[in-house]
Amino acid sequence: MRARASHLRALLSRVLAPGLAPPPGRAMPQITGPGASRFGAAFLGRARFSSADASTAAQGGSKPPAAAAAATTTGGDGGGDGHSGKSEQADAGKSVRGGPVSWLSFLLLLVTGGGIIVYYDKEKKRHIEEMKNRTSAVKPGQSVGTAAIGGPFKLLNHDGKPVTEKDFLGKWTLLYFGFTHCPDICPDELQKMAAAIDKIKGKAKLDIVPVFITVDPERDTVEQVRDYVKEFHPDLVGLTGTTDEIRKVARAYRVYYMKTEEEGSDYLVDHSIVMYLMNPKMEFVKFYGKNYDTDSLADGIIKEIKEHK
């Protein structure tokens, strides 16, 4: 009996020793002998629970302070990172919803573009106004220069006599370039010229010399030109010449002409449709296009002659 009691005390002292835990893989000895009292069994069971708690506390205490602090810090940082991540997501959401251009930027763009358009329109109007002022500053009788149209020439008239520009000095002259085989335009223009000449003479008592110069010297011989001009007006002077002579006079008066639709000897000549008014010095005054009718042509010539007197 004493031996059993002594063995029980040894076991209790071992169990209750601070920080002492049973070795791994080895269980706490069981006291199940027939001599164990109820008190000893209960006490032993309580001692097992105390030992487990002491072992757990010992393991927790054996953990280094730095590790605990790191765990605490990590937990805190994790909370901070979570908060920061939420803020970044919110900012990203705002930028995505707002897009690359905000309403304020769009409004500024509209205002700037409108200002540029208004400025450009204002400058354009100012430029046009300046041009109008410059134009109106030129007085009606003021000389602003003379076009380089006209020059010396040497041709044959419809009677076969040599003629130069000097033969027309001292007279107002109206020149027209065409060809005798012209189907419609040349006859219309020569009829208009003849009617305007008669109207000017009857209305303003002015004598104008009408002149026809061919641009088809290959077919418009002296005889051909003579027969042609008689059909329009008795005072109409017809002039012809060689190919080189016609080319020179056409260049001097800035007249364009070119053969078209050539089929053997039958062809047309494309040319400028213009009448040139020359003063008594055989200097260019004004030209009249196809858009002038008989009345406007006659009135225009009378006006130019009166202004140059």
Secondary structure as GFF3:
##gff-version 3
##sequence-region A 1 309
A	DSSP	alpha_helix	2	15	.	.	.	ID=ss1
A	DSSP	alpha_helix	38	62	.	.	.	ID=ss2
A	DSSP	alpha_helix	65	98	.	.	.	ID=ss3
A	DSSP	alpha_helix	103	137	.	.	.	ID=ss4
A	DSSP	beta_strand	154	157	.	.	.	ID=ss5
A	DSSP	beta_strand	162	164	.	.	.	ID=ss6
A	DSSP	three_ten_helix	165	168	.	.	.	ID=ss7
A	DSSP	beta_strand	172	178	.	.	.	ID=ss8
A	DSSP	alpha_helix	185	204	.	.	.	ID=ss9
A	DSSP	beta_strand	208	214	.	.	.	ID=ss10
A	DSSP	alpha_helix	222	229	.	.	.	ID=ss11
A	DSSP	beta_strand	237	240	.	.	.	ID=ss12
A	DSSP	alpha_helix	243	252	.	.	.	ID=ss13
A	DSSP	beta_strand	257	263	.	.	.	ID=ss14
A	DSSP	beta_strand	266	271	.	.	.	ID=ss15
A	DSSP	beta_strand	275	278	.	.	.	ID=ss16
A	DSSP	beta_strand	284	288	.	.	.	ID=ss17
A	DSSP	alpha_helix	294	307	.	.	.	ID=ss18
###
